[in-house]
């Protein structure tokens, strides 16, 4: 665990970032799961609560996959360097084994 503690790309760092995002956004805790869809190996859904909305995509496949979503910003992804990127309205391509959360 010590080796992961200072590594921003470690699983420990990812879990800490995810917990921080979840704790600071009620929609990720209290919002109902809506608009569930499957695109091949990708599961997508949305969570909404009050003025917060999030799009979640989980690609369990070994290849990029096309998914449909609203425009947003990615506060957290399992792909290094994707945090902060824009998600386009319409078609998007989660990477293999990527999980991403986008604020809408």
C-alpha positions in Angstrom: 0.0 0.0 0.0 2.9 2.4 0.6 4.0 2.1 -3.0 0.5 3.1 -4.1 0.1 5.9 -1.6 2.2 8.4 -3.6 1.3 7.1 -7.1 -1.5 9.2 -8.7 -2.2 6.4 -11.2 -2.6 3.6 -8.6 -5.8 1.8 -7.8 -5.7 3.3 -4.3 -5.6 6.8 -5.8 -8.5 5.9 -8.2 -10.6 4.7 -5.2 -9.8 7.8 -3.2 -10.8 10.1 -6.2 -14.0 8.1 -6.7 -14.9 8.3 -3.0 -14.2 12.1 -3.0 -16.4 12.6 -6.1 -19.2 10.5 -4.6 -19.1 12.3 -1.2 -19.3 15.7 -2.9 -22.2 14.8 -5.3 -25.5 13.7 -3.9 -26.7 12.5 -7.3 -24.1 9.7 -7.2 -25.5 8.5 -3.8 -29.2 9.5 -3.8 -30.1 9.8 -7.4 -32.1 7.1 -9.0 -30.4 5.0 -11.7 -32.1 5.9 -15.0 -31.7 5.5 -18.8 -29.9 2.2 -18.5 -28.6 1.0 -21.9 -26.2 -1.6 -23.2 -24.0 -1.0 -26.2 -22.2 -4.3 -26.8 -19.8 -4.7 -23.9 -20.6 -1.2 -22.5 -23.2 -0.5 -19.8 -24.4 3.1 -19.5 -26.8 4.9 -17.1 -27.5 8.3 -15.6 -28.1 9.5 -12.1 -29.9 12.7 -11.3 -30.6 14.5 -8.1 -31.8 18.1 -7.7 -29.5 20.1 -10.1 -26.9 17.4 -10.5 -26.8 14.9 -13.4 -24.2 12.3 -14.2 -23.6 9.9 -17.1 -21.7 6.7 -16.2 -20.2 4.3 -18.8 -18.6 1.0 -18.0 -16.8 -0.7 -20.8 -16.0 -4.3 -19.8 -14.8 -5.2 -23.3 -11.4 -5.4 -24.9 -12.1 -2.7 -27.6 -13.4 0.8 -27.9 -17.1 1.0 -28.2 -19.6 3.6 -29.4 -22.1 4.9 -26.8 -24.6 7.7 -26.9 -24.7 10.4 -24.3 -25.4 14.0 -23.5 -22.5 16.6 -23.5 -20.6 16.8 -20.3 -17.2 17.0 -18.5 -15.4 13.9 -17.3 -14.4 14.4 -13.6 -13.2 10.8 -13.3 -12.1 8.0 -15.6 -10.0 5.0 -15.2 -8.0 6.1 -18.3 -5.1 8.3 -17.3 -5.3 11.8 -18.7 -9.1 11.7 -19.5 -10.2 13.6 -16.4 -11.4 17.0 -17.3 -12.1 16.2 -20.9 -15.3 17.0 -22.6 -17.8 14.4 -23.6 -19.6 15.2 -26.8 -23.3 15.2 -27.4 -24.1 12.0 -29.2 -21.5 9.4 -30.0 -18.6 8.8 -27.6 -16.0 6.0 -27.4 -15.0 4.6 -24.0 -11.7 2.8 -24.2 -11.3 -0.9 -23.4 -11.9 -1.6 -19.7 -12.7 2.1 -19.1 -15.1 3.3 -16.5 -16.0 6.9 -16.7 -18.3 9.4 -15.0 -19.3 12.6 -16.7 -21.2 15.5 -15.2 -23.9 16.7 -17.5 
